[in-house]
């Protein structure tokens, strides 16, 4: 492989290098399709034929500080970045090392590239790459303006097919980039199909560039991705525009998809004439003819073919020698385990975790949870310039729950800012920022509103595991929810178990101001993504008020607290149910355990208590079926069954949304009376 400096680029195109990389991509496709897939060594294969030349031209224009967010047909661009061929081939075979150590499909790539452009972790969902790319672009702008870091001309690049232009992520990224004037280049490689669905079902008129021609704040570059001269000119112009103007652009190049969507796709939905016409547009013969004019004739071309074939075969031998990674290690790196990820998070930079204590001072006037959370955010924004707070209405309004009131006025719009009304964009943008080394604190106004962001939430949580600890995106996602003075299906959902069921997320459910301080401060200084659940009923509840625990107080995750101690029954709960359980247990010798975090949860405290009291009652606000209480009950049954003198019981909401009228809501919620009745039943069992 030719030596190149990935930190520098030139407007002078090295056409021999372009040819070498395209031929390498073609040989890898051939090897997989003709040998590795038939031998069942590769189970998912996506050919890049037809897309390859334009991607290589684009990849060779990237440099240190740039970030690339691709999709499953983006391997040619990775080759241009310098990805080792053995990693690229071995990942496709699910072998050790490579992109994921065999944990993910080989085309779902990532590539830490010190000194060059990082290929950020790809998402498996179509269109999911766009909003993290916007977040990376915003991080570039923020670091340059506020932190005086990074190349001043760095860009964020995102690739997608024409079908992805119909996704919410595409439109959200457009909105973010144009309203914030961000250095984002969106490259749409339009092959006319989304698997079998033609592009007229995705975009009216089948030309997203034409439709966006009047989109304010966006510059359009549009042309033929199979013409070496025309494509290279448009690529150079588009990249140069974003680098110099520091504003977004869309580059659309038409390309043929010369094979099916994947190896298994026979393209029966295309006529023979259409397939023949696509092969007539193959960029490879055009590239060969072009480089022949530049002293790369038939003999030199044949030498390149032999060179690339030898390199690919050598890479295959190297990859297969690695074998499969040890299965017993597949559970590692869901969370940070002491070995630092290569890219992403605060801890990769010069950030030093400030002094902290796990012992609260608990002195002074009692404050509510709103004040406690706001004060922690205020302090952490002040001491850490990488903390950014954002979401809908968090700016001048201070959030619909007043938690961020006054923070924008104090720290400015760069640090605390409102966003467009798109939850996928809020969380996806946070992913890109976290990958760039910031500590984003996105807010979702109400728990139910997190549903549009679930894809980004899942992708963020699994990132460390699926990249085998190469990348991580630590953040603190603040989500208020639960009942308040009334209920309803849209603002009163809890459903914390959904986040627990997303691998890689820590989940905090504080019931009071002191715990909120300790958990939030630790999360903001941590190295994992955290879902911080702020219960609406407890934000200003008198029971939840506590003295300020100190400016250094941090509460570790997985450490529950007994709010009441006794001998006859163990009551396990969290959030707004804690004071109800305390009231229900009045006069009864009971352990009341406030879990405080659900991922991880304090199994040891619960099991030790149950083995002593020999009874267990679990109380939560979420629905009964599939609620987190079922997990606790199963654990108790698995590990303390012989210690029980009564069945494990639960008091929960019925399997309905939260009713609106206060009387209906209170009937559905676990009440002190219902909890008391179940306590008495179990104690008397």
DONULUM-711335 format. One line per 4 residues: number of its first residue (from 1); for each residue z, y, x of C-alpha. Coordinates in nm, 3 decimals, always signed. Layout:
BEGIN
NUM> Z:Y:X  ... $
This chain:
BEGIN
1> +0.000:+0.000:+0.000  -0.090:+0.343:+0.133  +0.195:+0.565:+0.246  +0.251:+0.859:+0.014 $
5> +0.523:+1.118:-0.017  +0.637:+1.090:-0.380  +0.809:+1.426:-0.355  +0.487:+1.620:-0.303 $
9> +0.161:+1.644:-0.492  -0.172:+1.809:-0.427  -0.447:+1.944:-0.645  -0.684:+1.756:-0.415 $
13> -0.730:+1.412:-0.571  -0.736:+1.113:-0.339  -1.002:+0.917:-0.525  -0.971:+0.616:-0.300 $
17> -0.603:+0.596:-0.395  -0.695:+0.633:-0.762  -0.939:+0.345:-0.728  -0.686:+0.130:-0.545 $
21> -0.421:+0.181:-0.812  -0.661:+0.118:-1.101  -0.784:-0.201:-0.934  -0.423:-0.307:-0.878 $
25> -0.350:-0.256:-1.247  -0.660:-0.454:-1.345  -0.568:-0.742:-1.114  -0.216:-0.756:-1.256 $
29> -0.357:-0.767:-1.609  -0.598:-1.043:-1.505  -0.329:-1.249:-1.336  -0.101:-1.229:-1.637 $
33> -0.368:-1.299:-1.897  -0.547:-1.580:-1.714  -0.258:-1.752:-1.537  +0.096:-1.638:-1.618 $
37> +0.072:-1.617:-1.997  -0.108:-1.953:-2.037  +0.157:-2.106:-1.810  +0.425:-1.948:-2.034 $
41> +0.569:-1.761:-1.737  +0.507:-1.431:-1.917  +0.597:-1.421:-2.285  +0.500:-1.063:-2.374 $
45> +0.193:-0.908:-2.217  +0.024:-0.574:-2.288  -0.300:-0.493:-2.111  -0.358:-0.140:-1.985 $
49> -0.735:-0.179:-1.946  -0.902:+0.142:-2.056  -0.582:+0.344:-2.033  -0.540:+0.293:-1.660 $
53> -0.749:+0.558:-1.487  -0.612:+0.855:-1.680  -0.254:+0.734:-1.633  -0.304:+0.699:-1.257 $
57> -0.450:+1.050:-1.237  -0.147:+1.180:-1.421  +0.107:+0.979:-1.223  -0.026:+1.109:-0.893 $
61> +0.056:+1.463:-1.006  +0.429:+1.395:-1.046  +0.694:+1.477:-0.788  +1.063:+1.503:-0.716 $
65> +1.257:+1.647:-1.009  +1.007:+1.534:-1.271  +1.103:+1.276:-1.532  +0.866:+1.032:-1.703 $
69> +0.926:+0.869:-2.041  +0.663:+0.606:-2.104  +0.599:+0.317:-2.338  +0.483:-0.043:-2.318 $
73> +0.130:+0.034:-2.193  +0.240:+0.267:-1.912  +0.235:+0.035:-1.610  -0.056:+0.211:-1.435 $
77> +0.149:+0.531:-1.425  +0.441:+0.339:-1.275  +0.212:+0.204:-1.007  +0.117:+0.562:-0.924 $
81> +0.488:+0.643:-0.885  +0.519:+0.362:-0.632  +0.700:+0.091:-0.828  +0.718:-0.229:-0.619 $
85> +0.458:-0.478:-0.738  +0.706:-0.765:-0.721  +0.936:-0.577:-0.959  +0.651:-0.508:-1.199 $
89> +0.530:-0.870:-1.203  +0.876:-1.028:-1.182  +1.004:-0.821:-1.472  +0.722:-0.954:-1.686 $
93> +0.835:-1.306:-1.600  +1.200:-1.223:-1.674  +1.305:-1.301:-1.318  +1.596:-1.168:-1.116 $
97> +1.584:-0.810:-0.995  +1.310:-0.588:-1.127  +1.365:-0.353:-1.415  +1.638:-0.547:-1.594 $
101> +1.730:-0.867:-1.407  +1.565:-1.065:-1.684  +1.758:-0.901:-1.967  +1.468:-0.716:-2.131 $
105> +1.098:-0.761:-2.195  +0.905:-0.691:-1.877  +0.702:-0.406:-2.021  +1.024:-0.221:-2.116 $
109> +1.053:-0.058:-1.778  +1.259:+0.183:-1.574  +1.226:+0.299:-1.215  +1.486:+0.499:-1.020 $
113> +1.276:+0.688:-0.768  +1.480:+0.900:-0.524  +1.263:+1.170:-0.375  +1.002:+1.126:-0.647 $
117> +0.972:+1.130:-1.023  +1.204:+0.891:-1.206  +1.056:+0.666:-1.471  +1.340:+0.694:-1.720 $
121> +1.441:+0.388:-1.922  +1.174:+0.305:-2.174  +1.271:+0.242:-2.536  +1.140:-0.059:-2.723 $
125> +1.082:+0.137:-3.043  +0.757:+0.328:-3.098  +0.815:+0.702:-3.073  +1.171:+0.669:-2.945 $
129> +1.070:+0.811:-2.606  +0.991:+1.161:-2.727  +1.329:+1.321:-2.796  +1.493:+1.202:-2.471 $
133> +1.196:+1.358:-2.291  +1.273:+1.687:-2.466  +1.634:+1.653:-2.355  +1.528:+1.600:-1.995 $
137> +1.309:+1.910:-2.020  +1.600:+2.113:-2.158  +1.820:+1.985:-1.874  +1.558:+2.099:-1.623 $
141> +1.561:+2.447:-1.775  +1.940:+2.458:-1.798  +2.002:+2.338:-1.443  +1.750:+2.584:-1.304 $
145> +1.882:+2.882:-1.501  +2.258:+2.817:-1.508  +2.336:+2.576:-1.225  +2.065:+2.691:-0.983 $
149> +1.973:+2.326:-0.926  +1.652:+2.130:-0.897  +1.292:+2.226:-0.834  +1.205:+2.537:-1.030 $
153> +0.872:+2.384:-1.133  +0.994:+2.040:-1.241  +0.854:+1.899:-1.566  +0.928:+1.630:-1.820 $
157> +0.641:+1.401:-1.914  +0.626:+1.172:-2.215  +0.351:+0.922:-2.295  +0.258:+0.781:-2.633 $
161> -0.029:+0.632:-2.823  -0.194:+0.799:-3.120  +0.006:+0.587:-3.367  +0.333:+0.724:-3.227 $
165> +0.226:+1.071:-3.342  +0.333:+0.971:-3.692  +0.695:+0.910:-3.590  +0.987:+1.141:-3.648 $
169> +1.065:+1.144:-3.278  +0.727:+1.295:-3.197  +0.769:+1.580:-3.443  +1.130:+1.638:-3.347 $
173> +1.038:+1.666:-2.979  +0.759:+1.910:-3.067  +1.007:+2.124:-3.257  +1.264:+2.120:-2.977 $
177> +1.014:+2.192:-2.700  +0.832:+2.474:-2.877  +1.135:+2.652:-3.025  +1.319:+2.633:-2.692 $
181> +1.009:+2.687:-2.470  +1.069:+2.381:-2.252  +0.863:+2.236:-1.964  +0.753:+1.928:-2.157 $
185> +0.409:+1.768:-2.128  +0.322:+1.531:-2.410  +0.041:+1.295:-2.316  -0.122:+1.119:-2.611 $
189> -0.361:+0.843:-2.504  -0.563:+0.798:-2.819  -0.727:+0.457:-2.849  -0.779:+0.483:-3.224 $
193> -0.540:+0.206:-3.326  -0.176:+0.127:-3.387  -0.201:-0.251:-3.339  -0.452:-0.310:-3.620 $
197> -0.405:+0.010:-3.819  -0.674:+0.273:-3.747  -0.565:+0.621:-3.657  -0.672:+0.778:-3.987 $
201> -0.355:+0.624:-4.130  -0.150:+0.803:-3.864  -0.317:+1.143:-3.833  -0.542:+1.327:-4.081 $
205> -0.880:+1.365:-3.916  -0.781:+1.119:-3.641  -0.726:+1.397:-3.389  -0.370:+1.512:-3.332 $
209> -0.487:+1.777:-3.084  -0.708:+1.944:-3.344  -0.428:+1.936:-3.600  -0.183:+2.096:-3.357 $
213> -0.424:+2.361:-3.231  -0.236:+2.632:-3.419  +0.113:+2.495:-3.356  +0.305:+2.795:-3.224 $
217> +0.424:+2.772:-2.865  +0.211:+2.468:-2.777  -0.094:+2.466:-2.547  -0.354:+2.196:-2.615 $
221> -0.569:+2.006:-2.367  -0.814:+1.764:-2.525  -1.090:+1.545:-2.387  -1.230:+1.212:-2.269 $
225> -0.992:+0.994:-2.069  -1.272:+0.773:-1.936  -1.464:+1.048:-1.752  -1.325:+1.078:-1.397 $
229> -1.424:+1.441:-1.351  -1.335:+1.562:-1.698  -1.007:+1.368:-1.720  -0.891:+1.477:-1.375 $
233> -0.966:+1.841:-1.459  -0.766:+1.825:-1.782  -0.477:+1.643:-1.616  -0.454:+1.902:-1.339 $
237> -0.476:+2.190:-1.584  -0.213:+2.045:-1.820  +0.036:+1.969:-1.543  -0.021:+2.306:-1.378 $
241> +0.029:+2.486:-1.709  +0.368:+2.326:-1.772  +0.477:+2.377:-1.410  +0.384:+2.744:-1.393 $
245> +0.419:+2.867:-1.750  +0.741:+2.667:-1.813  +0.624:+2.598:-2.166  +0.515:+2.282:-2.348 $
249> +0.167:+2.140:-2.366  -0.005:+1.849:-2.535  -0.268:+1.654:-2.344  -0.480:+1.423:-2.562 $
253> -0.731:+1.197:-2.395  -0.939:+0.945:-2.583  -0.942:+0.601:-2.421  -1.062:+0.256:-2.527 $
257> -0.817:-0.027:-2.577  -1.024:-0.299:-2.413  -0.792:-0.584:-2.510  -0.576:-0.651:-2.813 $
261> -0.251:-0.472:-2.878  -0.086:-0.759:-2.692  -0.211:-1.087:-2.551  -0.156:-1.259:-2.885 $
265> -0.368:-1.003:-3.071  -0.722:-1.139:-3.122  -0.859:-0.810:-3.266  -1.021:-0.983:-3.563 $
269> -0.987:-0.651:-3.745  -1.259:-0.504:-3.517  -1.629:-0.574:-3.551  -1.829:-0.709:-3.258 $
273> -2.018:-0.382:-3.242  -1.696:-0.184:-3.221  -1.560:-0.402:-2.941  -1.891:-0.371:-2.752 $
277> -1.882:+0.006:-2.795  -1.531:+0.019:-2.653  -1.636:-0.177:-2.345  -1.920:+0.069:-2.298 $
281> -1.650:+0.331:-2.250  -1.460:+0.133:-1.983  -1.351:+0.393:-1.723  -1.368:+0.146:-1.432 $
285> -1.750:+0.149:-1.384  -1.744:+0.527:-1.422  -1.472:+0.548:-1.159  -1.668:+0.321:-0.924 $
289> -1.979:+0.535:-0.964  -1.780:+0.852:-0.903  -1.608:+0.734:-0.586  -1.940:+0.600:-0.456 $
293> -2.044:+0.964:-0.424  -1.736:+1.019:-0.207  -1.818:+0.760:+0.061  -1.645:+0.472:-0.118 $
297> -1.952:+0.254:-0.160  -1.995:-0.107:-0.261  -1.857:-0.245:+0.064  -1.548:-0.025:+0.055 $
301> -1.502:-0.103:-0.314  -1.517:-0.476:-0.239  -1.259:-0.423:+0.035  -1.030:-0.254:-0.218 $
305> -1.072:-0.540:-0.463  -0.978:-0.793:-0.195  -0.686:-0.578:-0.075  -0.539:-0.531:-0.421 $
309> -0.589:-0.897:-0.514  -0.405:-1.002:-0.196  -0.122:-0.754:-0.262  -0.078:-0.869:-0.623 $
313> -0.074:-1.236:-0.522  +0.181:-1.163:-0.249  +0.393:-0.978:-0.506  +0.370:-1.277:-0.738 $
317> +0.496:-1.507:-0.462  +0.782:-1.269:-0.383  +0.880:-1.233:-0.749  +0.875:-1.606:-0.822 $
321> +1.091:-1.672:-0.516  +1.367:-1.466:-0.676  +1.416:-1.713:-0.959  +1.624:-1.647:-1.269 $
325> +1.945:-1.448:-1.241  +2.274:-1.639:-1.295  +2.329:-1.670:-1.674  +2.702:-1.615:-1.638 $
329> +2.634:-1.260:-1.519  +2.440:-1.158:-1.828  +2.752:-1.009:-1.991  +2.811:-0.765:-1.704 $
333> +2.742:-0.389:-1.714  +2.776:-0.329:-2.086  +3.021:-0.058:-1.976  +3.089:+0.100:-1.638 $
337> +3.264:-0.162:-1.424  +3.319:+0.028:-1.099  +2.970:+0.002:-0.951  +2.787:+0.331:-0.998 $
341> +2.458:+0.347:-1.183  +2.173:+0.493:-0.980  +2.072:+0.764:-1.228  +2.252:+0.944:-1.509 $
345> +2.597:+1.081:-1.586  +2.837:+1.323:-1.423  +2.968:+1.083:-1.164  +2.637:+1.054:-0.978 $
349> +2.661:+1.413:-0.862  +2.934:+1.611:-0.691  +3.161:+1.603:-0.997  +3.523:+1.531:-0.916 $
353> +3.741:+1.411:-1.202  +4.019:+1.671:-1.239  +4.385:+1.575:-1.212  +4.513:+1.401:-1.522 $
357> +4.823:+1.232:-1.651  +4.872:+0.960:-1.908  +5.211:+1.101:-2.009  +5.203:+1.370:-2.281 $
361> +5.425:+1.673:-2.243  +5.453:+1.713:-2.621  +5.616:+2.052:-2.617  +5.566:+2.369:-2.814 $
365> +5.440:+2.438:-3.163  +5.270:+2.165:-3.361  +4.894:+2.219:-3.396  +4.638:+2.059:-3.622 $
369> +4.356:+1.834:-3.502  +4.093:+2.106:-3.542  +4.280:+2.331:-3.302  +4.346:+2.045:-3.062 $
373> +3.981:+1.938:-3.041  +3.860:+2.297:-3.006  +4.108:+2.363:-2.728  +3.997:+2.057:-2.530 $
377> +3.631:+2.155:-2.568  +3.717:+2.509:-2.459  +3.895:+2.386:-2.147  +3.636:+2.128:-2.045 $
381> +3.344:+2.369:-2.096  +3.528:+2.619:-1.878  +3.600:+2.381:-1.589  +3.278:+2.179:-1.599 $
385> +2.946:+2.369:-1.615  +2.765:+2.045:-1.707  +2.932:+2.021:-2.049  +2.707:+2.140:-2.333 $
389> +2.807:+2.138:-2.701  +2.536:+2.138:-2.967  +2.444:+2.034:-3.318  +2.367:+2.183:-3.656 $
393> +2.574:+2.498:-3.727  +2.803:+2.464:-3.424  +2.713:+2.814:-3.298  +2.813:+3.136:-3.478 $
397> +2.939:+2.941:-3.781  +3.161:+2.728:-3.559  +3.070:+2.403:-3.728  +3.113:+2.310:-4.092 $
401> +3.467:+2.199:-4.004  +3.537:+2.504:-3.781  +3.597:+2.285:-3.475  +3.363:+2.486:-3.250 $
405> +3.457:+2.826:-3.390  +3.437:+3.097:-3.122  +3.299:+2.870:-2.848  +2.948:+3.013:-2.848 $
409> +3.084:+3.367:-2.844  +3.297:+3.277:-2.541  +3.052:+3.063:-2.342  +2.710:+3.177:-2.460 $
413> +2.409:+3.008:-2.617  +2.325:+2.808:-2.305  +2.649:+2.614:-2.335  +2.707:+2.600:-2.712 $
417> +2.399:+2.605:-2.932  +2.257:+2.521:-3.271  +1.980:+2.266:-3.312  +1.706:+2.192:-3.558 $
421> +1.799:+1.974:-3.853  +1.707:+1.639:-3.707  +1.973:+1.392:-3.604  +1.732:+1.177:-3.404 $
425> +1.649:+1.491:-3.209  +2.015:+1.579:-3.158  +2.112:+1.241:-3.012  +1.778:+1.177:-2.837 $
429> +1.798:+1.515:-2.668  +2.150:+1.428:-2.556  +2.021:+1.105:-2.399  +1.773:+1.299:-2.186 $
433> +2.039:+1.549:-2.083  +2.283:+1.275:-1.987  +2.018:+1.103:-1.777  +1.968:+1.434:-1.598 $
437> +2.336:+1.450:-1.502  +2.479:+1.671:-1.776  +2.764:+1.586:-2.015  +2.620:+1.650:-2.361 $
441> +2.854:+1.676:-2.660  +2.628:+1.644:-2.965  +2.778:+1.676:-3.312  +2.662:+1.497:-3.626 $
445> +2.795:+1.695:-3.921  +2.899:+1.394:-4.129  +2.908:+1.021:-4.058  +2.632:+0.943:-4.310 $
449> +2.399:+1.186:-4.136  +2.404:+0.970:-3.824  +2.174:+0.718:-3.993  +1.848:+0.885:-3.876 $
453> +1.982:+0.872:-3.520  +2.072:+0.504:-3.514  +1.775:+0.407:-3.295  +1.872:+0.661:-3.030 $
457> +2.238:+0.559:-3.057  +2.150:+0.194:-3.002  +1.911:+0.268:-2.714  +2.171:+0.486:-2.543 $
461> +2.444:+0.224:-2.570  +2.235:-0.062:-2.433  +2.087:+0.142:-2.148  +2.329:+0.041:-1.873 $
465> +2.306:-0.328:-1.966  +1.930:-0.349:-2.015  +1.856:-0.165:-1.688  +2.107:-0.381:-1.500 $
469> +2.318:-0.074:-1.415  +2.028:+0.131:-1.284  +2.063:+0.401:-1.553  +2.333:+0.520:-1.792 $
473> +2.359:+0.810:-2.035  +2.728:+0.901:-2.084  +2.792:+1.148:-2.365  +3.049:+1.227:-2.633 $
477> +2.902:+1.201:-2.982  +3.135:+1.378:-3.224  +3.110:+1.250:-3.580  +3.336:+1.372:-3.863 $
481> +3.367:+1.145:-4.164  +3.595:+0.982:-4.418  +3.743:+1.114:-4.741  +3.889:+1.460:-4.786 $
485> +3.997:+1.633:-5.108  +3.729:+1.437:-5.286  +3.476:+1.175:-5.190  +3.105:+1.103:-5.225 $
489> +2.846:+0.866:-5.079  +2.705:+1.129:-4.840  +2.999:+1.300:-4.670  +3.285:+1.049:-4.693 $
493> +3.147:+0.739:-4.520  +3.347:+0.585:-4.237  +3.168:+0.261:-4.136  +3.300:+0.280:-3.780 $
497> +3.215:-0.087:-3.739  +2.845:+0.000:-3.707  +2.915:+0.183:-3.381  +3.142:-0.095:-3.257 $
501> +2.850:-0.330:-3.320  +2.626:-0.120:-3.091  +2.689:-0.257:-2.739  +2.782:+0.001:-2.480 $
505> +2.960:+0.256:-2.700  +3.329:+0.323:-2.677  +3.471:+0.422:-3.015  +3.768:+0.656:-3.064 $
509> +3.940:+0.693:-3.403  +4.237:+0.927:-3.346  +4.482:+0.978:-3.631  +4.655:+1.286:-3.495 $
513> +4.617:+1.589:-3.270  +4.788:+1.443:-2.963  +4.570:+1.134:-2.955  +4.261:+1.344:-3.020 $
517> +4.339:+1.553:-2.713  +4.392:+1.257:-2.483  +4.092:+1.057:-2.601  +3.851:+1.351:-2.607 $
521> +3.947:+1.479:-2.263  +3.912:+1.133:-2.113  +3.575:+1.088:-2.282  +3.442:+1.417:-2.150 $
525> +3.535:+1.313:-1.796  +3.413:+0.956:-1.830  +3.111:+0.745:-1.742  +3.025:+0.578:-2.072 $
529> +2.892:+0.701:-2.407  +3.171:+0.761:-2.657  +3.163:+0.786:-3.035  +3.445:+1.026:-3.121 $
533> +3.529:+0.991:-3.490  +3.702:+1.295:-3.640  +3.853:+1.206:-3.975  +3.802:+1.489:-4.220 $
537> +4.132:+1.427:-4.401  +4.328:+1.450:-4.075  +4.167:+1.762:-3.927  +4.422:+1.988:-4.096 $
541> +4.669:+1.730:-4.229  +5.035:+1.822:-4.176  +5.126:+1.465:-4.071  +4.853:+1.470:-3.804 $
545> +4.989:+1.787:-3.642  +5.149:+1.737:-3.302  +5.268:+1.955:-3.014  +5.007:+2.023:-2.745 $
549> +5.037:+1.725:-2.503  +4.944:+1.926:-2.195  +4.633:+2.048:-2.017  +4.605:+1.729:-1.810 $
553> +4.678:+1.465:-2.072  +4.431:+1.174:-2.092  +4.476:+0.872:-2.317  +4.301:+0.557:-2.190 $
557> +4.084:+0.362:-2.432  +4.213:+0.031:-2.559  +4.577:+0.137:-2.572  +4.726:+0.124:-2.922 $
561> +5.056:+0.278:-3.028  +5.337:+0.152:-3.246  +5.427:+0.430:-3.484  +5.702:+0.215:-3.636 $
565> +5.872:-0.098:-3.501  +6.014:-0.394:-3.689  +6.045:-0.770:-3.715  +5.903:-0.893:-4.046 $
569> +5.534:-0.794:-4.046  +5.263:-0.643:-3.829  +5.049:-0.374:-3.994  +4.733:-0.284:-3.804 $
573> +4.545:+0.033:-3.895  +4.382:+0.352:-3.767  +4.270:+0.699:-3.870  +4.377:+0.836:-4.206 $
577> +4.539:+0.507:-4.306  +4.818:+0.540:-4.047  +5.039:+0.778:-4.249  +4.973:+0.573:-4.564 $
581> +5.087:+0.257:-4.389  +5.395:+0.434:-4.256  +5.484:+0.547:-4.607  +5.420:+0.200:-4.747 $
585> +5.643:+0.037:-4.484  +5.937:+0.265:-4.551  +6.254:+0.055:-4.570  +6.086:-0.259:-4.439 $
589> +6.124:-0.389:-4.084  +5.759:-0.361:-3.977  +5.545:-0.296:-3.672  +5.288:-0.031:-3.767 $
593> +5.017:-0.028:-3.500  +4.773:+0.264:-3.474  +4.480:+0.121:-3.277  +4.350:+0.467:-3.178 $
597> +4.031:+0.308:-3.037  +3.816:+0.031:-3.183  +3.601:-0.034:-2.875  +3.788:-0.151:-2.686 $
601> +4.081:-0.235:-2.913  +4.428:-0.339:-2.805  +4.416:-0.712:-2.873  +4.723:-0.777:-2.661 $
605> +4.953:-0.545:-2.857  +4.833:-0.684:-3.188  +4.865:-1.049:-3.085  +5.204:-0.998:-2.921 $
609> +5.331:-0.830:-3.236  +5.191:-1.096:-3.470  +5.341:-1.377:-3.264  +5.677:-1.209:-3.305 $
613> +5.662:-1.100:-3.672  +5.450:-1.402:-3.781  +5.266:-1.194:-4.040  +4.962:-0.963:-4.019 $
617> +4.826:-0.704:-4.260  +4.518:-0.500:-4.172  +4.449:-0.173:-4.353  +4.132:+0.032:-4.322 $
621> +3.929:+0.281:-4.521  +3.595:+0.113:-4.462  +3.447:-0.146:-4.699  +3.606:-0.489:-4.705 $
625> +3.298:-0.700:-4.633  +3.210:-0.678:-4.266  +3.468:-0.409:-4.191  +3.636:-0.404:-3.852 $
629> +3.944:-0.556:-4.009  +3.751:-0.882:-4.038  +3.716:-0.889:-3.657  +4.090:-0.835:-3.614 $
633> +4.166:-1.104:-3.871  +3.934:-1.350:-3.698  +4.098:-1.279:-3.362  +4.445:-1.334:-3.504 $
637> +4.330:-1.656:-3.672  +4.166:-1.777:-3.350  +4.450:-1.695:-3.113  +4.772:-1.682:-3.314 $
641> +4.712:-1.922:-3.605  +5.005:-2.149:-3.525  +5.239:-1.850:-3.507  +5.163:-1.734:-3.864 $
645> +5.395:-1.786:-4.160  +5.149:-1.625:-4.405  +4.774:-1.572:-4.434  +4.620:-1.276:-4.255 $
649> +4.557:-1.013:-4.524  +4.356:-0.696:-4.563  +4.380:-0.387:-4.781  +4.053:-0.193:-4.780 $
653> +3.808:-0.001:-4.991  +3.612:-0.216:-5.232  +3.247:-0.269:-5.141  +3.134:+0.061:-5.292 $
657> +3.057:+0.410:-5.158  +3.334:+0.665:-5.181  +3.357:+0.795:-5.542  +3.340:+1.169:-5.594 $
661> +3.612:+1.253:-5.846  +3.955:+1.262:-5.679  +4.105:+1.014:-5.928  +3.822:+0.769:-5.875 $
665> +3.840:+0.816:-5.499  +4.215:+0.758:-5.483  +4.181:+0.446:-5.694  +3.930:+0.306:-5.444 $
669> +4.118:+0.407:-5.128  +4.402:+0.193:-4.993  +4.704:+0.369:-5.143  +5.065:+0.343:-5.023 $
673> +5.143:+0.153:-5.343  +4.868:-0.106:-5.286  +4.964:-0.140:-4.922  +5.332:-0.179:-5.018 $
677> +5.250:-0.448:-5.270  +5.063:-0.649:-5.007  +5.346:-0.602:-4.756  +5.595:-0.741:-5.006 $
681> +5.366:-1.033:-5.092  +5.329:-1.134:-4.729  +5.696:-1.086:-4.641  +5.791:-1.302:-4.939 $
685> +5.529:-1.568:-4.873 $
